[in-house]
């Protein structure tokens, strides 16, 4: 908090008392209020985006879930053969089979189970979704050259693709020679 002494020195205060007398405290309070209201500011509170589901605290399988690990793995492989992605498999297991989380029951994640079965996708799901989105936007941009808002959206998507690909190359999920061809450069 700014104090009066920090804002205005003591000597200035003495000089002002001689000339202004009675009005001095009132004028100084107004000046201090004005300066403080201009100098100090606060960041607004985060009020939006707080509702979300919370994962269970316990890492043990719930007592009401009666599936054995082999059954859950069979469900996952069956759903993967039907053409569902890993996130869709997790949602279907939660909604249709009442399996809240796979890892506490089987000890492995959905991606690990699919890797062991030899059915893992060649590219991680989040990266492939971004590439699909960029491909659709590229088709739109070829038809609508002057759409500057979507040109910017394309740049943002491609930046996210490059960032994710660097991460996956570093962790060994993608090969080092994997490269994404930028569509924004070809459009401009």
C-alpha positions as CSV (number, residue, x, y, z in Angstrom):
1,X,0.0,0.0,0.0
2,X,1.4,3.4,-0.9
3,X,1.7,5.8,2.0
4,X,1.5,9.5,1.9
5,X,5.2,9.9,2.9
6,X,6.2,7.7,-0.1
7,X,4.1,9.8,-2.5
8,X,4.8,13.3,-1.2
9,X,7.9,14.2,0.9
10,X,7.7,15.8,4.3
11,X,9.1,19.1,3.2
12,X,6.4,19.5,0.5
13,X,3.8,18.8,3.2
14,X,5.2,21.6,5.4
15,X,5.2,24.1,2.6
16,X,1.6,23.2,1.6
17,X,0.4,23.6,5.2
18,X,1.6,27.2,5.3
19,X,-0.2,28.2,2.2
20,X,-3.4,26.0,2.3
21,X,-4.0,25.7,6.1
22,X,-7.5,24.3,6.6
23,X,-8.0,22.8,3.1
24,X,-4.7,20.9,3.2
25,X,-5.9,17.6,4.6
26,X,-8.9,17.4,2.3
27,X,-6.8,18.2,-0.8
28,X,-4.1,15.7,0.2
29,X,-6.7,12.9,0.8
30,X,-8.2,13.5,-2.6
31,X,-4.7,13.5,-4.3
32,X,-3.6,10.4,-2.4
33,X,-6.8,8.6,-3.4
34,X,-6.4,9.6,-7.0
35,X,-2.8,8.4,-7.1
36,X,-3.5,5.1,-5.4
37,X,-6.5,4.4,-7.6
38,X,-4.2,4.9,-10.6
39,X,-1.2,3.0,-9.3
40,X,-2.6,0.0,-7.5
41,X,-4.6,-2.5,-9.4
42,X,-5.5,-6.1,-8.9
43,X,-6.0,-9.1,-11.2
44,X,-9.6,-10.2,-11.5
45,X,-10.6,-13.4,-9.8
46,X,-11.0,-16.4,-11.8
47,X,-14.7,-17.0,-11.7
48,X,-15.4,-19.1,-14.8
49,X,-14.4,-22.6,-15.7
50,X,-14.5,-24.2,-12.3
51,X,-17.0,-26.9,-12.8
52,X,-15.4,-30.2,-13.8
53,X,-15.5,-33.8,-12.7
54,X,-12.9,-34.8,-10.2
55,X,-11.1,-38.1,-10.4
56,X,-11.5,-40.5,-7.5
57,X,-8.9,-40.1,-4.7
58,X,-8.5,-43.9,-4.2
59,X,-6.3,-45.7,-6.7
60,X,-8.0,-49.0,-5.9
61,X,-10.8,-50.3,-8.1
62,X,-14.2,-49.3,-6.7
63,X,-16.0,-52.0,-4.7
64,X,-19.1,-51.8,-6.8
65,X,-17.3,-52.6,-10.1
66,X,-17.4,-56.3,-10.6
67,X,-15.4,-56.7,-13.7
68,X,-12.1,-58.7,-13.8
69,X,-9.0,-57.2,-15.5
70,X,-9.2,-59.8,-18.3
71,X,-12.8,-58.8,-19.1
72,X,-11.9,-55.1,-19.2
73,X,-9.0,-55.8,-21.6
74,X,-11.4,-57.8,-23.8
75,X,-13.9,-54.9,-23.8
76,X,-11.1,-52.5,-24.8
77,X,-9.8,-54.7,-27.6
78,X,-13.4,-55.3,-28.9
79,X,-14.1,-51.5,-29.0
80,X,-10.8,-50.8,-30.7
81,X,-11.6,-53.4,-33.4
82,X,-14.9,-51.6,-33.9
83,X,-12.9,-48.5,-34.8
84,X,-13.3,-46.4,-31.7
85,X,-10.5,-44.1,-30.5
86,X,-8.9,-44.3,-27.1
87,X,-10.9,-41.5,-25.7
88,X,-14.1,-42.9,-27.1
89,X,-13.3,-46.3,-25.6
90,X,-12.9,-44.7,-22.2
91,X,-16.2,-42.9,-22.5
92,X,-18.0,-46.0,-23.7
93,X,-16.5,-48.0,-20.8
94,X,-17.7,-45.4,-18.3
95,X,-21.2,-44.9,-19.8
96,X,-22.2,-48.4,-21.0
97,X,-20.2,-50.8,-18.8
98,X,-19.9,-48.7,-15.6
99,X,-16.1,-48.9,-15.5
100,X,-15.0,-45.5,-14.1
101,X,-11.2,-45.9,-14.7
102,X,-9.3,-48.6,-16.5
103,X,-6.0,-48.2,-14.7
104,X,-7.1,-49.1,-11.2
105,X,-8.7,-52.3,-12.4
106,X,-6.2,-53.6,-14.9
107,X,-3.0,-51.8,-13.7
108,X,-2.5,-50.5,-17.3
109,X,-3.9,-47.6,-19.3
110,X,-6.0,-48.0,-22.4
111,X,-3.0,-47.1,-24.6
112,X,-0.8,-49.7,-22.9
113,X,-3.4,-52.4,-23.4
114,X,-3.7,-51.5,-27.1
115,X,0.1,-51.4,-27.5
116,X,0.3,-54.9,-26.0
117,X,-2.4,-56.1,-28.3
118,X,-0.6,-54.5,-31.3
119,X,-3.5,-52.2,-32.0
120,X,-2.0,-48.9,-30.9
121,X,-2.5,-46.0,-33.4
122,X,0.7,-44.9,-35.2
123,X,0.2,-41.3,-34.1
124,X,-1.0,-40.1,-30.6
125,X,-4.7,-39.2,-30.6
126,X,-4.3,-35.6,-29.6
127,X,-1.8,-35.0,-32.4
128,X,-3.9,-36.8,-35.0
129,X,-7.0,-34.7,-34.0
130,X,-5.0,-31.5,-34.5
131,X,-3.8,-32.7,-37.9
132,X,-7.4,-33.6,-39.0
133,X,-8.5,-30.1,-37.9
134,X,-5.7,-28.5,-39.8
135,X,-6.5,-30.5,-42.9
136,X,-10.2,-29.4,-42.8
137,X,-9.1,-25.8,-42.3
138,X,-6.7,-26.0,-45.2
139,X,-9.6,-27.1,-47.5
140,X,-11.6,-24.2,-46.2
141,X,-8.7,-21.8,-46.8
142,X,-8.3,-22.9,-50.4
143,X,-11.8,-21.9,-51.1
144,X,-11.8,-18.7,-49.0
145,X,-8.5,-17.0,-49.4
146,X,-9.5,-13.8,-47.6
147,X,-10.7,-15.4,-44.4
148,X,-8.1,-13.9,-42.1
149,X,-9.7,-15.1,-38.9
150,X,-9.3,-18.7,-39.9
151,X,-5.9,-18.0,-41.3
152,X,-4.9,-17.1,-37.7
153,X,-6.7,-20.1,-36.4
154,X,-4.7,-22.2,-38.8
155,X,-1.4,-20.7,-37.5
156,X,-2.4,-21.4,-33.9
157,X,-3.3,-25.0,-34.7
158,X,-0.1,-25.6,-36.6
159,X,1.9,-24.1,-33.7
160,X,0.3,-26.6,-31.4
161,X,1.1,-29.4,-33.8
162,X,4.7,-28.4,-33.9
163,X,4.9,-28.1,-30.1
164,X,3.3,-31.5,-29.6
165,X,5.4,-33.1,-32.2
166,X,8.6,-31.8,-30.5
167,X,7.4,-33.3,-27.2
168,X,6.5,-36.7,-28.8
169,X,9.9,-36.8,-30.6
170,X,11.7,-36.0,-27.4
171,X,9.9,-38.8,-25.5
172,X,10.3,-41.3,-28.3
173,X,6.6,-41.7,-29.3
174,X,7.2,-40.3,-32.8
175,X,10.3,-41.0,-34.9
176,X,12.9,-38.2,-35.1
177,X,12.3,-37.8,-38.9
178,X,8.5,-37.2,-38.6
179,X,7.6,-33.8,-40.0
180,X,4.4,-31.9,-40.5
181,X,4.1,-30.0,-43.7
182,X,2.8,-26.5,-42.9
183,X,-0.4,-25.5,-44.8
184,X,-0.3,-21.8,-43.8
185,X,2.9,-21.2,-45.8
186,X,1.4,-22.7,-48.9
187,X,-1.8,-20.6,-48.6
188,X,-0.1,-17.2,-48.3
